[in-house]
Amino acid sequence: MDVIALGFSTLFAPGVILVLAVGVFAGLIVGSIPGINDNIAFAMFIPFSFAIPPEQALALMVGVYCAAAAGGAIPAIMIKVPGTASALLTAVDGNAMARQGKAGKALSIAITSSVIGGIASSLVLLVFAPTLALFALRFGYVENFALAILGLSSVVGLLSANVLKGVISALIGLLTATVGFSLVTGYPRYTFDSVNLIEGIPFVPLLVGLFGIAAMFELLVDIWNERRSGKAVSGLPLIGSLKFGWALARRLVPVWSLSATIGNLIGVLPGAGMLMAIFLSYDQAARRFRRRFAGKPGEKSWGEGAPEGIAAPEAANSAVTASSMVPLLSLGIPGNSTSALFIGALAIHGMVPGPLLFTQHGHIAWMIIVAFLIANLILWPAAFIVLKSVSRSVFAIPKEALVGVIALLCLLGAYADGANSFNIWVALIAGIVAYGMRLAQIPLGPAILGLVLGPQLESSLSNALSISGGSWLIFIDPVNHPISAAMLALASLFWLLAIYGWWRQSRNRSLATRPQSDSSPS
């Protein structure tokens, strides 16, 4: 308790808590700009840390890190353009709810879910950091391969509408991930002698195109259809009331709990990433929704405005933020690419993450931990302030003008990732492909997951087979690799449950369409 009190006393020193609040507001605003992902938002503020004391510099970084993911939900809900990659699934049900005139409700669910997930993650970091760090050390190549398979299997629960199209989408993502130097052989693949593709297709411009440019095309089509029908072009949905009732809050408690748990577990694993936590939690929320609420009067279909579809990804992505610091602060191993940037922020002030950080700079280490908790407490009122001031004026822009604004922000965001004009072409082509997939009703989520997990799947498989001498049994070895065996068993269960569900639906449809024999009275 003494070290925790030391962290609080350092954080509440004059100027430090103020800088933390500034970081939260800045992260919300920057995170809400399409094309600025978590890494860019964090990297933008690292230069500011040169000129201020280490306590203030790291408090600023914590505030930006916590708020950037939450800020991405604002444009995701309002215009279906995720401000950050962590909000890509929020855009599905969130924008659908906004189009129904419930934008304020969707935004309130997203903000509340982010705060709850962040607070849960901060408490886990505060209490269980050493224990979870030891758990993360048990993950090697074998376990990372099994984790990637489990992540891909989580998509199964989202493919009830059309399994074949979902599998095609996942394969598109996996094949796209193979572009660039092979992680196994070192030879370039599908680069067509372009130096811009040697390191693969740039991820940020790709996401900007898949969501931002595709959303711009949708807005253009909406404007065209409204004008062709002789109607006045409608504006964007109004934010409206930001309240939602206690009944809905009680309904979302299990979703928040499970999503925060998934986010915490995934966050402590080095390299697992935020997107895997989002997809796993989204899948579990979809299963629960279909089991308990689907088909009931007044309930929207999944993907068409279900509140669980907003709460699950937002709670999960915020839960990853603090938990990703567990291996970084305890072992010096970053949990994801954004937390890896903390190494640079620490190095600027002559500190090295790991066990020595707690012995040589204990007040800084514990200040960082408690700062995550306080940042999430500041986030809730700060988000509503941003919504009521900045967002209301931004989203009052007419649709015709907003098309140009979206295009400009997306293309600038794509170009900013490496200052390369090639990225603009990537975003444009990705937007055309994404819009074509939507017209063909091919889901985009499996493609994104395949794109993210592809490199991890390939490298982990290659290294694990090298360790085992080519034996695939290493992945299901319950003695030496029990975590891998358990995760693959769980992935198999996902598929078996999905197959059973598809068989039962087909059987029910065949029984419903079968002609009933008339029985004449004797």
C-alpha positions, 0 to 999 in steps of 0.5 A: 500500500505504501508504494501505491500511496507513493504513486498517488502522491507523485501524480497529484503533485502540482502540474502533473494531474493537470497535464494528465487531464490535458492528455485526456482531452488531446487524446479524445480530439486527436483520436476522433480524427479519421486516419489518426490511429492510436500509434500516430496519436501517441507519437504526435505527443512524444516530442512534447515530453522533451521539455517537461519533467518526467512525471508530467511527460509520462502523465501526458502519455498516459492520458493520450493513450487512454483517450485516443481509443475512446475518441475513435468511437465518435466518428465511427458512430456518427459517420461510420468512419472509425477515428482509430482502428480500435473502433472499427467494430463500433462503427457497425452497430453504432452507426446503425443506431445513429441512423435510427435517431439514437446517436446520443444513446450510442455515443453514451454507451460507447463512452461508458463502456470505454470508461468501465473497461479502462477502470477494470483494466487499471485495477487489474494493473494496480493489483495483479501486475506481477502475477499477470507478467508471469502468465505472459512469460508462458506464451511462446511461438506455440501459444501465439499460433494457437491464440491466432487460430482462436482469434480467427475462430472467433469470427465464426460466431459473426458469419451466421448470415453467409458462411461462405462469404465470411470465409472468403473475406477472411482469406482476402485478409490473410492473402493481403497479409502475405504481401511483402518480405516473407517472415520465413524465407526473407524473399519478397512476395507479390510486390511486383518489384515495387519498393513501396510493398517490400514491407507489406501493404501499409496498414494505416492507409489500408484501414483508412481506405477500408472504412473512411473512403468506403464511407465517403462512397456511401455518403455520395450514393446517399446524396445521389439517391436523395437528389434523384428522388427529388428530396432535399439532401438530409443532414447527419443524424443529430446527437440528441440526448446522451442518456440511456436508462438503468434497464439497459445498463443492467442488461450490459453489465455481463457484456462489460464484465466479459469484454473487460476480462477478455481485454485484460487477458489479451492485453498482457500477452506480448504482440496479441494486439487490441484488435484480437481482444475486440473481435473475441469480445464482439463474438461473445456478445453476439452469441449472448445477444442471439441467445437472449434477445434476438427476435424479441419485440422491439429488438434490432438484429445484430449489426443493425443497432444492438447496444451489445455491439457497441459496448463489447468492443469499446470495453475491450479496447479500453481494457487492453490499454492498461493491461498492455503495460503489465509486461512492459513495466514488469518485464520490459516487454511491450504488450502492443505497438502503442505500449512499445512507444512508452519505451521511447517516452521512458528512454527520453528521461533515462529510464528503462522499463522492467524490474529495475524501473520499480527499484530505481524509479519507483515513484515514476513506475507507480505513478504511471500505474495509478495514472491509468486509473485517474485518466479513465475517471477523467475520461468520462466527463471529458468525453461528454464535454468534447461531444457537447462542444466540438462534435456538435459543431463538426457534425452540423456540417452539411452532407455535401461538404462533409464528403470533402472533409472526410476525403481530405482527412482520410487522405491526409491521415493516409499520407501522414503514415510515412509521408508517402504519396503511395499511401494515398493510392492504397487508401483509394484502392482499399476504399473501392474494394471495401465498397465493392465488398459491401455491395456484394454483402461480403463482411469486412470484419473477417478480412480485417482480422485475417490482415492483422493475424496473418503475420503472427500466424505465419511466423509463429507456425514456422518457428514452432515447427522449427522447434518441434522438428516439423511435428504438428503434435506440439500444438496439442501437447497437454503436458508441455504446452497446455495453454496451446492445447486448451485454446485450440480445443476452444477454437474447435468448440467455436466451429462445432457450435457454429456447425450445429447452429447452421444444421439446426437452422437448416433443419428448422427451415426444411421442416417449416417448408415441408407440406403437411399431409391432410388428415381426413376425419374417419 
